[in-house]
Structures are given as structure tokens and as C-alpha cells.
Amino acid sequence: MQTTQTISESQVDVVLASIFASGDPIVKEAYSDFDTPTKAFPTLESLRADIDYTPGQKRKFFYYSIYFPAANGFVLEKRIELKPGAVKNHTHRFCQEGWGLIFLQITFAQPGTVECRVAVNSETRANKWAETLDRLGNPDQWDWAEIKSHAGRLIRLVRKLAKQQAEHDEGGKASPATS
């Protein structure tokens, strides 16, 4: 399950609030900075603070993993060794892995808008890859109905917000007859 939609910067807060509105999510960076463990965001306020984007700043891409403990399963913080010399003065970074993790990507693109992507494995996909990625454990450990519920809620919200943004954008443009 996944969706990638364009929403307004002001709608990002609605998406973030929705993450914390149901269950007790554990939200972390999907990939850490170099040589540090992934940061955790235990509250809506801490996640908001991490996505404090100002136009012109270098960082435009924000990537998070969301784990709902009620979904059970197994989550791994994997250490990624960097090729020596690939990134000057750095040796490693970490990433979050787990069959039922929900991933959120926020990319600040055009002024005033963001590309918002929500993605999660399906039970079918996890089972197909289970032998190849045995470090992630058995996909049957996960409560897929719980995952589908949370991921579906976020996906529906992002699609709804994108539709509202598109309608707003169309309503703000002058029609050819009046321009």
C-alpha cells in the first residue's frame, strides 16, 4: 500500500497529528545521520520540530518509520557500513527495518507545497521476500489488519488533503474567459 501526493505545507501538520491520533506509535528517522543512531520522536511536538523547514535551507527531504506496537512484529535498527572514503570522515549510519513499518516521506518541493509519500509492505509482499530477508523474522508475527488500518487511515488522509489542495489551486486560478 502506498500513495504519493502533493499537499500544501500547511497540511503537513494534519498528517503528523494523524500519526499520533491513534495507538501509541514509535516514530523514528528511517535513516540516521552519519555515525549516529536514528533519532526517535516520541511526541507530535518533537516530530514537528524536526520538520521545521524554512525556504532556502539545504535539507528538503524528511523520512520516517512509524511502528505501532499493537501490530506486534519485529523491528530492527540495522547498521550500514559505508564504503571507506565514500563519505569523508564518516563510517556508518543506521536504518529502521521491519515488515510492518509504515514509512512517511516529506519532500519540500515548490514553494508552499510538499510531496508526501506513505508506504508500507503488504502481507503478500512480506511473505514473498521473507526467505531473502530472514533477518526481519517471520511476517506472520505481525498483525496485518492493524497495519492495514493505520496505513490505510494515513493514505486516505493524504489523498483527501491532496484533493482539497488541487481543488483550492484550481479555484484560485483565473478562468480563460476572465483572464
Contact map, one row per residue, 1 for C-alpha under 8 A:
11100000000000000000000000000000000000000000000000000000000000000000000000000000000000000000000000000000000000000000001111000000000000000000000000000011000000000000000000000000000
11110000000000000000000000000000000000000000000000000000000000000000000000000000000000000000000000000000000000000000111100000000000000000000000000000000001000000000000000000000000
11111000000000000000000000000000000000000000000000000000000000000000000000000000000000000000000000000000000000000000111000000000000000000000000000000000001001100000000000000000000
01111100000000000000000000000000000000000000000000000000000000000000000000000000000000000000000000000000000000000011110000000000000000000000000000000000000000000000000000000000000
00111110000000000000000000000000000000000000000000000000000000000000000000000000000000000000000000000000000000000011100000000000000000000000000000000000000001100100000000000000000
00011111000000000000000000000000000000000000000000000000000000000000000000000000000000000000000000000000000000001111000000000000000000000000000000000000000000000100100000000000000
00001111101100000000000000000000000000000000000000000000000000000000000000000000000000000000000000000000000000001111000000000000000000000000000000000000000001001100100000000000000
00000111111100000000000000000000000000000000000000000000000000000000000000000000000000000000000000000000000000011100000000000000000000000000000000000000000000000100100000000000000
00000011111100000000000000000000000000000000000000000000000000000000000000000000000000000000000000000000000100011100000000000000000000000000000000000000000000000000000000000000000
00000001111111000000000000000000000000000000000000000000000000000000000000000000000000000000000000000000000000010000000000000000000000000000000000000000000000000000000000000000000
00000011111111100000000000000000000000000000000000000000000000000000000000000000000000000000000000000000000000000000000000000000000000000000000000000000000000001000000000000000000
00000011111111110000000000000000000000000000000000000000000000000000000000000000000000000000000000000000000000000100000000000000000000000000000000000000000000000000000000000000000
00000000011111111000000000000000000000000000000100000000000000000000000000000000000000000000000000000000000000000000000000000000000000000000000000000000000000000000000000000000000
00000000011111111100000000000000000000000000000000000000000000000000000000000000000000000000000000000000000000000000000000000000000000000000000000000000000000000000000000000000000
00000000001111111110000000000000000000000000000000000000000000000000000000000000000000000000000000000000000000000000000000000000000000000000000000000000010011000000000000000000000
00000000000111111111000000000000000000000001001100000000000000000000000000000000000000000000000000000000000000000000000000000000000000000000000000000000000000000000000000000000000
00000000000011111111100000000000000000000001000000000000000000000000000000000000000000000000000000000000000000000000000000000000000000000000000000000000000000000000000000000000000
00000000000001111111110000000000000000000000000000000000000000000000000000000000000000000000000000000000000000000000000000000000000000000000000000000000010000000000000000000000000
00000000000000111111110010000000000000000000000000000000000000000000000000000000000000000000000000000000000000000000000000000000000000000000000000000000010000000000000000000000000
00000000000000011111111110000000000000000011000000000000000000000000000000000000000000000000000000000000000000000000000000000000000000000000000000000000000000000000000000000000000
00000000000000001111111000000000000000000000000000000000000000000000000000000000000000000000000000000000000000000000000000000000000000000000000000000000000000000000000000000000000
00000000000000000111111110000000000000000000000000000000000000000000000000000000000000000000000000000000000000000000000000000000000000000000000000000100000000000000000000000000000
00000000000000000001111110000000000000000000000000000000000000000001010000000000000000000000000000000000000000000000000000000000000000000000000000000000000000000000000000000000000
00000000000000000001011111000000000000000000000000000000000000000001100000000000000000000000000000000000000000000000000000000000000000000000000000000000000000000000000000000000000
00000000000000000011011111100000000000000100000000000000000000000111100000000000000000000000000000000000000000000000000000000000000000000000000000000000000000000000000000000000000
00000000000000000000000111110000000000011100000000000000000000000111100000000000000000000000000000000000000000000000000000000000000000000000000000000000000000000000000000000000000
00000000000000000000000011111000000000011100000000000000000000011110000000000000000000000000000000000000000000000000000000000000000000000000000000000000000000000000000000000000000
00000000000000000000000001111100000001111000000000000000000000011100000000000000000000000000000100000000000000000000000000000000000000000000000000000000000000000000000000000000000
00000000000000000000000000111111000001110000000000000000000000111000000000000000000000000000001100000000000000000000000000000000000000000000000000000000000000000000000000000000000
00000000000000000000000000011111000001000000000000000000000000111000000000000000000000000000001100000010000000000000000000000000000000000000000000000000000000000000000000000000000
00000000000000000000000000001111100001000000000000000000000000110000000000000000000000000000111100000000000000000000000000000000000000000000000000000000000000000000000000000000000
00000000000000000000000000001111111111100000000000000000000000000000000000000000000000000000111000000000000000000000000000000000000000000000000000000000000000000000000000000000000
00000000000000000000000000000011111111000000000000000000000000000000000000000000000000000000110000000000000000000000000000000000000000000000000000000000000000000000000000000000000
00000000000000000000000000000001111100000000000000000000000000000000000000000000000000000111110000000000000000000000000000000000000000000000000000000000000000000000000000000000000
00000000000000000000000000000001111110000000000000000000000000000000000000000000000000000111110000000000000000000000000000000000000000000000000000000000000000000000000000000000000
00000000000000000000000000000001111111000000000000000000000000000000000000000000000000000001110000000000000000000000000000000000000000000000000000000000000000000000000000000000000
00000000000000000000000000000001101111100000000000000000000000000000000000000000000000000000110000000000000000000000000000000000000000000000000000000000000000000000000000000000000
00000000000000000000000000011111100111110000000000000000000000000000000000000000000000000000011100000000000000000000000000000000000000000000000000000000000000000000000000000000000
00000000000000000000000000011001000011111000000000000000000000000000000000000000000000000000000000000000000000000000000000000000000000000000000000000000000000000000000000000000000
00000000000000000000000001111000000001111100000000000000000000000000000000000000000000000000000000000000000000000000000000000000000000000000000000000000000000000000000000000000000
00000000000000000000000001110000000000111111011000000000000000000000000000000000000000000000000000000000000000000000000000000000000000000000000000000000000000000000000000000000000
00000000000000000000000011100000000000011111011000000000000000000000000000000000000000000000000000000000000000000000000000000000000000000000000000000000000000000000000000000000000
00000000000000000001000000000000000000001111111000000000000000000000000000000000000000000000000000000000000000000000000000000000000000000000000000000000000000000000000000000000000
00000000000000011001000000000000000000001111111100000000000000000000000000000000000000000000000000000000000000000000000000000000000000000000000000000000000000000000000000000000000
00000000000000000000000000000000000000000011111110000000000000000000000000000000000000000000000000000000000000000000000000000000000000000000000000000000000000000000000000000000000
00000000000000000000000000000000000000001111111111000000000000000000000000000000000000000000000000000000000000000000000000000000000000000000000000000000000000000000000000000000000
00000000000000010000000000000000000000001111111111100000000000000000000000000000000000000000000000000000000000000000000000000000000000000000000000000000000000000000000000000000000
00000000000010010000000000000000000000000001111111110000000000000000000000000000000000000000000000000000000000000000000000000000000000000000000000000000000000000000000000000000000
00000000000000000000000000000000000000000000111111110000000000000000000000000000000000000000000000000000000000000000000000000000000000000000000000000000000000000000000000000000000
00000000000000000000000000000000000000000000011111110000000000000000000000000000000000000000000000000000000000000000000000000000000000000000000000000000000000000000000000000000000
00000000000000000000000000000000000000000000001111111000000001000000000000000000000000000000000000000000000000000000000000000000000000000000000000000000000000000000000000000000000
00000000000000000000000000000000000000000000000111111100000000000000000000000000000000000000000000000000000000000000000000000000000000000000000000000000000000000000000000000000000
00000000000000000000000000000000000000000000000000111110101100000000000000000000000000000000000000000000000000000000000000000000000000000000000000000000000000000000000000000000000
00000000000000000000000000000000000000000000000000011111100000000000000000000000000000000000000000000000000000000000000000000000000000000000000000000000000000000000000000000000000
00000000000000000000000000000000000000000000000000001111100000000000000000000000000000000000000000000000000000100000000000000000000000000000000000000000000000000000000000000000000
00000000000000000000000000000000000000000000000000000111110000000000000000000000000000000000000000000000000000000000000000000000000000000000000000000000000000000000000000000000000
00000000000000000000000000000000000000000000000000001111111100000000000000000000000000000000000000000000000000000000000000000000000000000000000000000000000000000000000000000000000
00000000000000000000000000000000000000000000000000000001111100000000000000000000000000000000000000000000000000000000000000000000000000000000000000000000000000000000000000000000000
00000000000000000000000000000000000000000000000000001000111111000000000000000000000000000000000000000000000000000000000000000000000000000000000000000000000000000000000000000000000
00000000000000000000000000000000000000000000000000001000111111000000000000000000000000000000000000000000001110000000000000000000000000000000000000000000000000000000000000000000000
00000000000000000000000000000000000000000000000000000000001111100000000000000000000000000000000000000000111100000000000000000000000000000000000000000000000000000000000000000000000
00000000000000000000000000000000000000000000000000100000001111110000000000000000000000000000000000000000111000000000000000000000000000000000000000000000000000000000000000000000000
00000000000000000000000000001110000000000000000000000000000011111000000000000000000000000000000000000011110000000000000000000000000000000000000000000000000000000000000000000000000
00000000000000000000000000111110000000000000000000000000000001111100000000000000000000000000000000000011100000000000000000000000000000000000000000000000000000000000000000000000000
00000000000000000000000000111100000000000000000000000000000000111110000000000000000000000000000100001111000000000000000000000000000000000000000000000000000000000000000000000000000
00000000000000000000000011110000000000000000000000000000000000011111000000000000000000000000000000001111000000000000000000000000000000000000000000000000000000000000000000000000000
00000000000000000000000011100000000000000000000000000000000000001111101000000000000000000000000000011100000000000000000000000000000000000000000000000000000000000000000000000000000
00000000000000000000001111000000000000000000000000000000000000000111111100000000000000000000000000001000000000000000000000000000000000000000000000100000000000000000000000000000000
00000000000000000000000111000000000000000000000000000000000000000011111100000000000000000000000000000000000000000000000000000000000000000000000000000000000000000000000000000000000
00000000000000000000001000000000000000000000000000000000000000000001111100000000000000000000000000000000000000000000000000000000000000000000001001000000000000000000000000000000000
00000000000000000000000000000000000000000000000000000000000000000011111110000000000000000000000000010000000000000000000000000000000000000000011101100000000000000000000000000000000
00000000000000000000000000000000000000000000000000000000000000000001111111000000000000000000000000000000000000000000000000000000000000000000111000000000000000000000000000000000000
00000000000000000000000000000000000000000000000000000000000000000000001111100000000000000000000001110000000000000000000000000000000000000011111000000000000000000000000000000000000
00000000000000000000000000000000000000000000000000000000000000000000000111110000000000000000000001100000000000000000000000000000000000011000110000000000000000000000000000000000000
00000000000000000000000000000000000000000000000000000000000000000000000011111000000000000000000111101000000000000000000000000000000000010000000000000000000000000000000000000000000
00000000000000000000000000000000000000000000000000000000000000000000000001111100000000000000000111000000000000000000000000000000000000010000000000000000000000000000000000000000000
00000000000000000000000000000000000000000000000000000000000000000000000000111110000000000000011110000000000000000000000000000000000000000000000000000000000000000000000000000000000
00000000000000000000000000000000000000000000000000000000000000000000000000011111000000000000011110000000000000000000000000000000000000000000000000000000000000000000000000000000000
00000000000000000000000000000000000000000000000000000000000000000000000000001111100000000001111000000000000000000000000000000000000000000000000000000000000000000000000000000000000
00000000000000000000000000000000000000000000000000000000000000000000000000000111110000000001111000000000000000000000000000000000000000000000000000000000000000000000000000000000000
00000000000000000000000000000000000000000000000000000000000000000000000000000011111000000011100000000000000000000000000000000000000000000000000000000000000000000000000000000000000
00000000000000000000000000000000000000000000000000000000000000000000000000000001111101100111100000000000000000000000000000000000000000000000000000000000000000000000000000000000000
00000000000000000000000000000000000000000000000000000000000000000000000000000000111111100010000000000000000000000000000000000000000000000000000000000000000000000000000000000000000
00000000000000000000000000000000000000000000000000000000000000000000000000000000011111100010000000000000000000000000000000000000000000000000000000000000000000000000000000000000000
00000000000000000000000000000000000000000000000000000000000000000000000000000000001111111100000000000000000000000000000000000000000000000000000000000000000000000000000000000000000
00000000000000000000000000000000000000000000000000000000000000000000000000000000011111110000000000000000000000000000000000000000000000000000000000000000000000000000000000000000000
00000000000000000000000000000000000000000000000000000000000000000000000000000000011111111110000000000000000000000000000000000000000000000000000000000000000000000000000000000000000
00000000000000000000000000000000000000000000000000000000000000000000000000000000000011111100000000000000000000000000000000000000000000000000000000000000000000000000000000000000000
00000000000000000000000000000000000000000000000000000000000000000000000000000000000010111110000000000000000000000000000000000000000000000000000000000000000000000000000000000000000
00000000000000000000000000000000011000000000000000000000000000000000000000000000010010111111000000000000000000000000000000000000000000000000000000000000000000000000000000000000000
00000000000000000000000000000000011000000000000000000000000000000000000000000000111100101111100000000000000000000000000000000000000000000000000000000000000000000000000000000000000
00000000000000000000000000000000011100000000000000000000000000000000000000000011110000000111110000000000000000000000000000000000000000000000000000000000000000000000000000000000000
00000000000000000000000000000011111110000000000000000000000000000000000000000011110000000011111000000000000000000000000000000000000000000000000000000000000000000000000000000000000
00000000000000000000000000000011111111000000000000000000000000000000000000001111000000000001111100000000000000000000000000000000000000000000000000000000000000000000000000000000000
00000000000000000000000000001111000001000000000000000000000000000000000000001111000000000000111110000000000000000000000000000000000000000000000000000000000000000000000000000000000
00000000000000000000000000011110000001000000000000000000000000001000000000111100000000000000011111000000000000000000000000000000000000000000000000000000000000000000000000000000000
00000000000000000000000000000000000000000000000000000000000000000000000000111100000000000000001111101000000000000000000000000000000000010000000000000000000000000000000000000000000
00000000000000000000000000000000000000000000000000000000000000000000000011110000000000000000000111111000000000000000000000000000000000010000000000000000000000000000000000000000000
00000000000000000000000000000000000000000000000000000000000000000000000011100000000000000000000011111000000000000000000010000100000000010010010000000000000000000000000000000000000
00000000000000000000000000000000000000000000000000000000000000000010001010000000000000000000000001111100000000000000000111000000000000000000010100100000000000000000000000000000000
00000000000000000000000000000000000000000000000000000000000000001111000000100000000000000000000011111110000000000000000110000000000000000000000000100000000000000000000000000000000
00000000000000000000000000000000000000000000000000000000000000001110000000000000000000000000000000011111000000000000011110000000000000000000000000100010000000000000000000000000000
00000000000000000000000000000100000000000000000000000000000000111100000000000000000000000000000000001111100000000000111100000000000000000000000000000000000000000000000000000000000
00000000000000000000000000000000000000000000000000000000000000111100000000000000000000000000000000000111110000000001111000000000000000000000000000000000000000000000000000000000000
00000000000000000000000000000000000000000000000000000000000011110000000000000000000000000000000000000011111000000011110000000000000000000000000000000000000000000000000000000000000
00000000000000000000000000000000000000000000000000000000000011100000000000000000000000000000000000000001111100000111100000000000000000000000000000000000000000000000000000000000000
00000000000000000000000000000000000000000000000000000000000111000000000000000000000000000000000000000000111110000111000000000000000000000000000000000000000000000000000000000000000
00000000100000000000000000000000000000000000000000000000000110000000000000000000000000000000000000000000011111101110000000000000000000000000000000000000000000000000000000000000000
00000000000000000000000000000000000000000000000000000000000100000000000000000000000000000000000000000000001111101110000000000000000000000000000000000000000000000000000000000000000
00000000000000000000000000000000000000000000000000000000000000000000000000000000000000000000000000000000000111111100000000000000000000000000000000000000000000000000000000000000000
00000000000000000000000000000000000000000000000000000010000000000000000000000000000000000000000000000000000111111000000000000000000000000000000000000000000000000000000000000000000
00000001110000000000000000000000000000000000000000000000000000000000000000000000000000000000000000000000000001111100000000000000000000000000000000000000000000000000000000000000000
00000111100000000000000000000000000000000000000000000000000000000000000000000000000000000000000000000000000111111110000000000000000000000000000000000000000000000000000000000000000
00000111100100000000000000000000000000000000000000000000000000000000000000000000000000000000000000000000011111011111000000000000000000000000000000000000000000000000000000000000000
00011110000000000000000000000000000000000000000000000000000000000000000000000000000000000000000000000000111110001111100000000000000000000000000000000000000000000000000000000000000
00011110000000000000000000000000000000000000000000000000000000000000000000000000000000000000000000000001111000000111110000000000000000000000000000000000000001000000000000000000000
01111000000000000000000000000000000000000000000000000000000000000000000000000000000000000000000000000011110000000011111000000000000000000000000000000000000000000000000000000000000
01110000000000000000000000000000000000000000000000000000000000000000000000000000000000000000000000000111100000000001111100000000000000000000000000000010011000000000000000000000000
11100000000000000000000000000000000000000000000000000000000000000000000000000000000000000000000000000111000000000000111110000000000000000000000000000010000000000000000000000000000
11000000000000000000000000000000000000000000000000000000000000000000000000000000000000000000000000011110000000000000011111000000000000000000000000000010000000000000000000000000000
10000000000000000000000000000000000000000000000000000000000000000000000000000000000000000000000000111100000000000000001111101100000000000000000000000000000000000000000000000000000
10000000000000000000000000000000000000000000000000000000000000000000000000000000000000000000000000010000000000000000000111111100000000000000000100000000000000000000000000000000000
00000000000000000000000000000000000000000000000000000000000000000000000000000000000000000000000000000000000000000000000011111110000000000010000100000000000000000000000000000000000
00000000000000000000000000000000000000000000000000000000000000000000000000000000000000000000000000000000000000000000000001111111000000000000000000000000000000000000000000000000000
00000000000000000000000000000000000000000000000000000000000000000000000000000000000000000000000000000000000000000000000011111111100000000000000000000000000000000000000000000000000
00000000000000000000000000000000000000000000000000000000000000000000000000000000000000000000000000100000000000000000000011111111110000000010000000000000000000000000000000000000000
00000000000000000000000000000000000000000000000000000000000000000000000000000000000000000000000000000000000000000000000000111111111000000010000000000000000000000000000000000000000
00000000000000000000000000000000000000000000000000000000000000000000000000000000000000000000000000000000000000000000000000011111111000000000000000000000000000000000000000000000000
00000000000000000000000000000000000000000000000000000000000000000000000000000000000000000000000000000000000000000000000000001111111110000000000000000000000000000000000000000000000
00000000000000000000000000000000000000000000000000000000000000000000000000000000000000000000000000000000000000000000000000000111111111011110000000000000000000000000000000000000000
00000000000000000000000000000000000000000000000000000000000000000000000000000000000000000000000000000000000000000000000000000011111111000000000000000000000000000000000000000000000
00000000000000000000000000000000000000000000000000000000000000000000000000000000000000000000000000000000000000000000000000000000111111000000000000000000000000000000000000000000000
00000000000000000000000000000000000000000000000000000000000000000000000000000000000000000000000000000000000000000000000000000000111111111000000000000000000000000000000000000000000
00000000000000000000000000000000000000000000000000000000000000000000000000000000000000000000000000000000000000000000000000000000011111111100000000000000000000000000000000000000000
00000000000000000000000000000000000000000000000000000000000000000000000000000000000000000000000000000000000000000000000000000000000011111000000000000000000000000000000000000000000
00000000000000000000000000000000000000000000000000000000000000000000000001110000000000000000000011100000000000000000000000000000010011111110000000000000000000000000000000000000000
00000000000000000000000000000000000000000000000000000000000000000000000001000000000000000000000000000000000000000000000000000000010011111110100000000000000000000000000000000000000
00000000000000000000000000000000000000000000000000000000000000000000000000000000000000000000000000000000000000000000000000000000010001011111100000000000000000000000000000000000000
00000000000000000000000000000000000000000000000000000000000000000000000010000000000000000000000000100000000000000000000000100110010000011111110000000000000000000000000000000000000
00000000000000000000000000000000000000000000000000000000000000000000000010000000000000000000000000000000000000000000000000000000000000000111111000000000000000000000000000000000000
00000000000000000000000000000000000000000000000000000000000000000000000111000000000000000000000000000000000000000000000000000000000000001111111000000000000000000000000000000000000
00000000000000000000000000000000000000000000000000000000000000000000001111000000000000000000000000110000000000000000000000000000000000000011111100000000000000000000000000000000000
00000000000000000000000000000000000000000000000000000000000000000000011110000000000000000000000000000000000000000000000000000000000000000001111111100000000000000000000000000000000
00000000000000000000000000000000000000000000000000000000000000000000001000000000000000000000000000010000000000000000000001100000000000000000011111110000000000000000000000000000000
00000000000000000000000000000000000000000000000000000000000000000000000000000000000000000000000000000000000000000000000000000000000000000000001111111000000000000000000000000000000
00000000000000000000000000000000000000000000000000000000000000000000011000000000000000000000000000000000000000000000000000000000000000000000001111111100000000000000000000000000000
00000000000000000000000000000000000000000000000000000000000000000001001000000000000000000000000000011100000000000000000000000000000000000000001111111110000000000000000000000000000
00000000000000000000000000000000000000000000000000000000000000000000000000000000000000000000000000000000000000000000000000000000000000000000000111111111000000000000000000000000000
00000000000000000000000000000000000000000000000000000000000000000000000000000000000000000000000000000000000000000000000000000000000000000000000011111111100000000000000000000000000
00000000000000000000010000000000000000000000000000000000000000000000000000000000000000000000000000000000000000000000000000000000000000000000000001111111110000000000000000000000000
10000000000000000000000000000000000000000000000000000000000000000000000000000000000000000000000000000100000000000000011100000000000000000000000000111111111000000000000000000000000
10000000000000000000000000000000000000000000000000000000000000000000000000000000000000000000000000000000000000000000000000000000000000000000000000011111111100000000000000000000000
00000000000000000000000000000000000000000000000000000000000000000000000000000000000000000000000000000000000000000000000000000000000000000000000000001111111110000000000000000000000
00000000000000100110000000000000000000000000000000000000000000000000000000000000000000000000000000000000000000000000010000000000000000000000000000000111111111000000000000000000000
01100000000000000000000000000000000000000000000000000000000000000000000000000000000000000000000000000000000000000000010000000000000000000000000000000011111111100000000000000000000
00000000000000000000000000000000000000000000000000000000000000000000000000000000000000000000000000000000000000000000000000000000000000000000000000000001111111110000000000000000000
00000000000000100000000000000000000000000000000000000000000000000000000000000000000000000000000000000000000000000000000000000000000000000000000000000000111111111000000000000000000
00101010000000100000000000000000000000000000000000000000000000000000000000000000000000000000000000000000000000000001000000000000000000000000000000000000011111111100000000000000000
00101000000000000000000000000000000000000000000000000000000000000000000000000000000000000000000000000000000000000000000000000000000000000000000000000000001111111110000000000000000
00000000000000000000000000000000000000000000000000000000000000000000000000000000000000000000000000000000000000000000000000000000000000000000000000000000000111111111000000000000000
00000010001000000000000000000000000000000000000000000000000000000000000000000000000000000000000000000000000000000000000000000000000000000000000000000000000011111111100000000000000
00001111000000000000000000000000000000000000000000000000000000000000000000000000000000000000000000000000000000000000000000000000000000000000000000000000000001111111110000000000000
00000000000000000000000000000000000000000000000000000000000000000000000000000000000000000000000000000000000000000000000000000000000000000000000000000000000000111111111000000000000
00000000000000000000000000000000000000000000000000000000000000000000000000000000000000000000000000000000000000000000000000000000000000000000000000000000000000011111111100000000000
00000111000000000000000000000000000000000000000000000000000000000000000000000000000000000000000000000000000000000000000000000000000000000000000000000000000000001111111110000000000
00000000000000000000000000000000000000000000000000000000000000000000000000000000000000000000000000000000000000000000000000000000000000000000000000000000000000000111111111000000000
00000000000000000000000000000000000000000000000000000000000000000000000000000000000000000000000000000000000000000000000000000000000000000000000000000000000000000011111111100000000
00000000000000000000000000000000000000000000000000000000000000000000000000000000000000000000000000000000000000000000000000000000000000000000000000000000000000000001111111110000000
00000000000000000000000000000000000000000000000000000000000000000000000000000000000000000000000000000000000000000000000000000000000000000000000000000000000000000000111111111000000
00000000000000000000000000000000000000000000000000000000000000000000000000000000000000000000000000000000000000000000000000000000000000000000000000000000000000000000011111111000000
00000000000000000000000000000000000000000000000000000000000000000000000000000000000000000000000000000000000000000000000000000000000000000000000000000000000000000000001111111100000
00000000000000000000000000000000000000000000000000000000000000000000000000000000000000000000000000000000000000000000000000000000000000000000000000000000000000000000000111111100000
00000000000000000000000000000000000000000000000000000000000000000000000000000000000000000000000000000000000000000000000000000000000000000000000000000000000000000000000011111110000
00000000000000000000000000000000000000000000000000000000000000000000000000000000000000000000000000000000000000000000000000000000000000000000000000000000000000000000000000111111011
00000000000000000000000000000000000000000000000000000000000000000000000000000000000000000000000000000000000000000000000000000000000000000000000000000000000000000000000000001111111
00000000000000000000000000000000000000000000000000000000000000000000000000000000000000000000000000000000000000000000000000000000000000000000000000000000000000000000000000000111111
00000000000000000000000000000000000000000000000000000000000000000000000000000000000000000000000000000000000000000000000000000000000000000000000000000000000000000000000000000011111
00000000000000000000000000000000000000000000000000000000000000000000000000000000000000000000000000000000000000000000000000000000000000000000000000000000000000000000000000000111111
00000000000000000000000000000000000000000000000000000000000000000000000000000000000000000000000000000000000000000000000000000000000000000000000000000000000000000000000000000111111
